[in-house]
Amino acid sequence: MHFLQVCQMQSVINKLSWMKINDLVNRTFSTASVLEDISHISKLLNDREYVAIINEDLTIKGIVTLRDLHSNPDCITIIDCDFSKPKVNPDQSIFEVFNQMKEAKTDFLPVFENDKFIGVISLMSVTGELVKTIAETKLNYQRAVHDLRNPLFNIQGLIMLLNETPDVQEKMDFLSLCSLSCKHATDILEDLLLVEAYESKPLSLVQTEMNYFYNQCINEQKGLSLLKNIQIITDLSTEPIIRNIDRSHFKRAVQNVIGNAVKFSYPDSIIKISSKFVENQLVLKIVDAGIGIPEHLQPEVFNKFSKAQRPGTQGKLQQV
């Protein structure tokens, strides 16, 4: 199995180990007495998956399903039928309950809170959450791997430029940019290692001067732009602009746009980056003279992890 697949599976297991079943409990149910005739219960189960069974003291003791009736064909009343199933509580994890279902060979388990019946957890709801978690984890890994390309390609370009320049100061500048890109890549890898908590991770808002921040983002992309001899011209607002942002998330968003501008621009071209206020909103504008996005792909641009691709300036298929 591929290393990333192992990491993804471990992330899924970790997430399901702390996710509780509380939100998956079906709290709508029908009831029947333990003294009910089996034929009546069979009719009830024609249009529902389970029935909660009430004891002589009017407390719910468990649930019965069609599988239970088929497993006890000689029963006349419910009291003669084995409807006991392992009880679970809403604070148990999805992973734990899934294993209990597997061990008990049942698709439904009664949920009790403080010894009071509150509903039923089904295998369908558990597996549905499992599928959803796998899909979310896969998307998170795709995002991290996609974002990781920018600093890695930037470092690759800077190393090539390091080998070509004899100027000592220029080499030092390139090494400094390599260090910044390494830090950016490390931040992304940390997100990758903690991907099961990524979606719920609160934003870390820090007061930031935006034009200085934009310049940092641009400088860290120099390896990509210099490799194609692309000139980046900036026209950033001259007045200080202070905003509270999550620098890691914001940097990844800005650098993805700049990276795409470089990726889809021709060598020896120009990319213009400007910032200005429009109706009290700070607008960052990135303009290139590249090949553009075909009209039929434009609706896909803002879809999460769109599969839309088109040939880049060197003929290779690139994700839009």
Secondary structure, DSSP 8 states (H G I E B T S, - for coil): --HHHHHHHHHHHHHHHH-BSGGG-B----EEETTSBHHHHHHHTTSSS-EEEE-TTS-EEEEE-HHHHHH-TT-SBGGGS------B-TTSBHHHHHHHHHHHT-SEEEEEETTEEEEEEEHHHHHHHHHHHHHHHHHHHHHHHHHHHHHHHHHHHHHHHHHH---HHHHHHHHHHHHHHHHHHHHHHHHHHTGGGTTT----EEEEEHHHHHHHHHHTTHHHHHHTT-EEEEE--SS--EEEEEHHHHHHHHHHHHHHHHHTS-TT-EEEEEEEEETTEEEEEEEE-S----TTTGGGTTSTT---EEE-TTS-EEE-
